[in-house]
Amino acid sequence: MEGHKLTSDYIVNLKHVSKTFGGIKALDDVSLDIKRGEVHALVGENGAGKSTLIKVLAGVHFPDDGAELYMNGERIMIRNPIDAIHKGISVIYQDISLFPNLTVAENICIGNDEVWKTKLNWPLITELAERAIAKVGGNIDPYRMLKDLNLASQQIVAIARAISFNASLIIMDEPTSTLSSGEVENLYNIIENLRKSNIAVLFISHKFDEIFRVATRVTILRDGKFIAAQNIEDVDRQELIRLMVGRNVEYISMNAEKISDEEVLKVKNLSKKGNFRNISFELKKGEIIGITGLVGSGRSELAKAIFGLNKPDSGEIILDGQLVTIASSTEAVKFGIGYVPENRQLEGLIGKNSVCQNITLSILDSLCNPYHSVDVAKERDIARKYIEKLDVRPKDMDKLVGKLSGGNQQKVVLAKWLVTNPKLLIADEPTSGVDIGAKIEIHKVLRQLANNGIGIIVISSELPEILAVSDRIFIMRQGSIVSVMDKDQATQENILAKALGA
C-alpha cells in the first residue's frame, strides 16, 4: 500500500524483501535501512543477492508479495526505473550505462521533463548540466561527446546526472573497478561532498580498503538473506569475512580416487592485456583444479583463452606434452577440450531445441551420412545413453531443453561435452542457479569423470563448492593467481581473505 507513514530517521527502509526467480529465492526476507547523508556499504560474496536488491530499489525487479518499501517514512511502490528516479533513487552501474553517442549535457538531462515543453530547451540543458557537474567538483565540457571521455570522467557524468534529478540516494555498484588510484581518490572526495550535501550513498564493493575508507555503516548479505547491519567502527576485516562466509551448506566433500603423475595440461606465463597476466599451472589426469576469485579477477577470461575463445597475447598452452596453438573453439574440441560456459542459456543451450538435439550438437558432423543428413537413429542412441548416464529428468529426449529445470539443463550441457570424449573439461560456474540437490549430483558427475582420467578445471564463486570438488585451489585477484592451496589447507575464510587481498 502506497502512502502509509512510518516514523523514521532513515531516508530508505526496506522490510521483508524477497525475490524469487523460477522457484529459486535470490532474496529471502531482506531488510535494509539507510540514513540521510550516510555512506552505507552493502557486502556479500558473489551470489549473495546484492545485485538483485539493487534492482529492486532501482525498479528493475518487482519484489515478491509482503515487501515493504519506505522513503522518508512514507510507504511507496517502485514500479519501474523511471519511477525510482522520480522518487529520488539513482543507480550508477559498473558499466556506467550512459549513451556514448550523446554529449555530456544530453546524458545528464535525458529524461528530465524540465527541459522539454514543446521543444528541447538547449540553453536550459547546458545550464542544468554545468550546475550538476559543478556540484560534484568536475571540470568537464558539457558539449563533449561522452565516448571521448575516460571512464573516470564518465562516472562523474553519471553522478552529475543523478544530482540533476535531485537524487536523495545514489547507489554505486563497484564504482572503482576500472579506475586508477588517483581517480579513486577523486571519487572518494566526490562521495564525501555528496555526504555533506545530505545525499545518501549505497556503496557496493568487494574491496575492504574502500569499505573501511568511505562507509559509515555496513549491511551484510549471505545466500540472499540479511545477516547483520553494523557501524563500520564496530567490525574489523576478519569479522566481516566471517559474517560473509559463515554458512552451513550441506555440500559433500569428494576426494580423488587416484591422480596420475601424467599432465594433461600445462599453462606457462599466459597473458592477455586487461584480462590476466603470467598465469602458470599444470593439471594432471584425474585431478580437479578449482579456480575462484571475485568477479573481474580474470577467471572466465582465462578459461576462454584455453578454449580458443579469447586469444592470449603471450604464453604457452601444452596439451599431453605437446605445445599447441588454439585459435578457435572448433580447434579446442579437436584437441579434446570441453567447455561448460558460465551462462547456459546464452552460451550452452538452444532452448527451442530438444534435449536430444542439444546433447549431440557438438558432434553433429560425425552423425551425418554421405548425403549430409543426420543419422537420426544413431543420434537418439547417443542421447539416450547420456540421459541415463547423467540421470536427466524427465527422461524424454524430445522435450524442449528450455522446459527443463536449471539442474537438468546443466546436465544436458555436461552431456553435450561428454559426447566429445574430452581429455580436459573446463566448467565455469557449473551449478549456477540450481538447488543444492542438483549441485551435489553435478559434483558427483565431475568427480566420476575425474576418476575416469579426465583433467577438470572448475571455476566457481561458491566457496563451499570449490572446497567440495577441488583437489587443489587457485585464487585469482586482478588477473593474477595470488595463492594456491591444497584442499586440506583451505577454508572459506582464508580463500576469501586472499581473494580480497585482506
Secondary structure, DSSP 8 states (H G I E B T S, - for coil): -TT-B---SEEEEEEEEEEEETTEEEEEEEEEEEETT-EEEEE--TTSSHHHHHHHHTTSS---TT-EEEETTEEE---SHHHHHHTTEEEE-TT----TTSBHHHHHHTT-GGGBSSSB-HHHHHHHHHHHHHHTT----TTSBGGGS-HHHHHHHHHHHHHHTT-SEEEEESTTTT--HHHHHHHHHHHHHHHHTT-EEEEE-S-HHHHHHH-SEEEEEETTEEEEEEEGGG--HHHHHHHHH-----------S---SSEEEEEEEEEETTTEEEEEEEEETT-EEEEEE-TTSSHHHHHHHHTTSS--SEEEEEETTEEE---SHHHHHHTTEEEE-S-IIIII--TTSBHHHHHTGGGGGGGB-TTS-B-HHHHHHHHHHHHHHHT-SS--TTSBGGGS-HHHHHHHHHHHHHTT--SEEEEESTTTT--HHHHHHHHHHHHHHHHTT-EEEEE-S-HHHHHHH-SEEEEEETTEEEEEEEGGG--HHHHHHHHHT-
